[in-house]
Amino acid sequence: MPEFSEELIKDFLDEAFELLDSLEKNLLVLEKNQGDSKSINEIFRCAHTIKGGAGTVGYPEIQELTHIMEDVLDMVRKKTILLKFEDISVLLHCRDELEKMLTSRQKGQTYIDKSTENVKQEIRAIKARGPAPAVPAAAQPAAKNAMSEKSAQKLIEESGLNLSDISILTKADLSLLRSLISAGVTHYDLSLISDLINQSHNVYILKYNFNTTYEMKEVSSFQIYALLNDISEIIKINPALDELEKAFYPEVLFIVSTDKNEKAIRDKTNLTDMIETISILKMTPETVKSLDQMTEQKAPSKPAEVKKELAVQGQEGGVKEPAGDEVQKRNIATLRVESWKIDELLNLLGEIVIIKAAFNQLDIDFDTAGNDIKSILREFLNGVMKLNLSGEGDVVKEKNSVLLNSLNKLFSSFDIYSESLQKINRILTSLQENVMNMRMVPIQMVFSRFPRLIRDMADRMNKKVNLVIEGVETEIDKGMVDDIFDPLIHILRNSIDHGIESPEERLKSGKPEVGKMILKANHEGDSIAIELRDDGRGIDIDALKKKALESGYINNDMANKLSQKELLGLIFIPGLSTAKQVTDISGRGVGMDVVKRKIEEIGGSVGVSTTRGKGTRIVIRLPLTLAIIQGLLVLVHKMNYVIPVASVEETVIIKVGDLKEINGKLTFELRGKFIPVMSLEKYFYQVDLPEDREGKLFCIVSKFGENLVGILVSEVLGEQDIVIKSLNTKLIKSPGISAATIIGNGDIGYIIETSQIISQNFKSAN
Amino acid sequence: MDQKILNKRIEEKTQVKKSQIIFQAISFKLDNNIYAMDVMNIVEIIFAHKIYKVPNTDTRLLGVLNLRGNILPVYSLKTILGMEDSVADSKKIEIQEEDKFIIMIRKEKDTFGILIDAIYKNLAADEDNYRTGTFIEKWSKNSIFKGVILENSLEILIVNVESLLKYIVTLK
């Protein structure tokens, strides 16, 4: 076997994985709508492309499995069989097997497992079940079938083949005839053929499938051409000779007229190392007639179009497919870039943003210094004038004007510098946006795996669920894709397991048998909201309360005080689960707390609301991006800190005397309402508030849940783009600090997670 | 110091020795004591500049430094070994140790630095001079050392990076 470059193999694997996703997606569509010909065509295309690619790079196990799949899919496509729920499962298993094979190949291993055999058995069983009686809708393909069956019969009679070969012949014939139509056979060709037949010549359609791994494969078609030319007259070749010269086609179709028989042709051209299969069909007046009808039906097809399709489909050779859409889609120029390259780019950009901040600071410094120099110089020059130095007045004047000139030049240079800096700022901002955008991927990347998982989960739980997914085009930061998958899966699981009732129960309570789950993503301001809604039984708040009381999280007094909403918040407490029994899917009481923690780790939040008996709604809010944020740069005890602008409601300047102590807690009156405040100097450095009651303090008002909290800092320096540099939180465990940044002068500033320090601060205060 | 040059020098120096080299090490000074560390875990050795204290953390964590855009933790090996009392000064925001060095260490995904007083020299641990022995093994289970190199009259303890990492992970 020839050695293929790693590049080629990588491309194949990349594409194959994508195709598998598409395969799965379309299988699930097909499950809902058997008649969806677009899906079945897509599935077929996926399997076929994988097969072709696997053949090219020499992965026989993949080729074999896809080949068997293709057989069944072909039957589905021709509507000779209908897929049942179980059949879809089998095909999905095939997909899984293929994924395992591909993954193994990726690691340089070959996947061998008996599960593959099982799946093959299952899929062969579907195939063996054979064609269902022709349904009216499938009248046309059925007609073709009947037609080819007829010609097959004739062939059998002529060649004396035994009956067990009928099915093969039928299939082969059909495919040959189809190839012939796709090859753009014209009425002229057909009339020529029938003339030749009438003159008692033998006319054959020959289809050669060439060995794609053969070293000299490019010349295969020419060899055959030469050989056939010896014994017959070639009426038509598809692809045309000049096409064959340009590229290798694995499948070539000939129409020949000869006085030799089939066996002679076969013997003459059977070059075993370059040819995989030869299909031969002898033309009869009947076949010509039906071909004539068939070509009429697809009359508007222009040869040029067919050629284009062939070129795109490559391996496909002749089999006709409504591939127009696909061709269009693929023409959108996309570039596959390894994600680390973009991350690297972003890192570099981050460095530039930091330097930019330094330049901006420099600009401000120049400006102040320049103004100072200007005003002092003016005074100085005036003073010199007044001195009226005797004798040297002219020299001084001259020197003064030189000084003035060069300073003016310097100042105008500063102005140009300032302007250029503004330009750079603008360009950098848009560059930043662009690179950030590159990191954005459609949330489909996360969502695409759910339909299958939900289907299997629901199946295992004996529940019926219809998952509706909306807003798949919503873009999220690539870095979040992995982080949100597990939490989402968990929520979905919960929903199926505890939310959606069994079909019987649903019917009893007057709901439709099939439960409905809606998974929706959309942008809300500068965050992304992912919402999961189900129409299940909702969360039993009383049970939750009882459980929380039992496990001692709350006491009776608290339980009575807590609002429904606050009680619902109990589901985020570790170890509380109201599930009556632990299933293998969920109910171990580890769950929502982990979901909340994971989402909060990436700067998001989780909200839940429920109506007993009607359903539950869970909303996850995520920041748009992870790499650069808008931050408020503040000083705390002379150290730089950053408070994300997203968590700042407003900033107020207050006096120490404005703070009041209520119940031992520091509060501050903000527009007639007392809000609790905490001092960061105290929190981070155990520094007490200044004694001076007139001392100025900056209070950053932040939202904590539904409440406002004031955070006191020593000074507010301003708003800035902050490049987040994550800290190794395994080693650095300072509550409230999980990332840092490098500010203009190279100093480090810590990025504060306000929710964490607020809860930490008030927890310790209690 | 450039890792390549360093390795080359060690190679040159140790070529004359016949016995099998187990690993190559860099020895360094903490006050007047000498310790060493396997070079395989050392990314680079840098001059100590500004180290920024991280509030509410263990005193053995000196703080973080900015190494070409990466913010990495630095530990005080002296405090870890109890050679220096850790002075809890929560009000301090940064440490300047101009004349000292920091050895940057990487173990799998974790990179961190340890502050040392000076580099002593390069060593090669071979079958002749390297000792582990049952006592050291037993003892080193609870310590951050894994063996000792006998160098002339000196006994140089070898820091086990794995144990060191395990130890610093437990710090607050």
Interface residues (C-beta under 8 A of the other chain):
Chain A: N347 G350 E351 I354 H637 K638 M639 Y683 F684 Y685 Q686 V687 K725 L727 N728 K730 L731 I732 K733 S734 P735 G736 I737 A740 I742 G746 D747 I748 Y750
Chain B: K50 Y52 K53 V54 P55 N56 T57 L61 V64 L65 N66 G69 N70 I71 L72 P73 S90 K91 I93 E94 D110 T111 F112 I168 V169 L171 K172
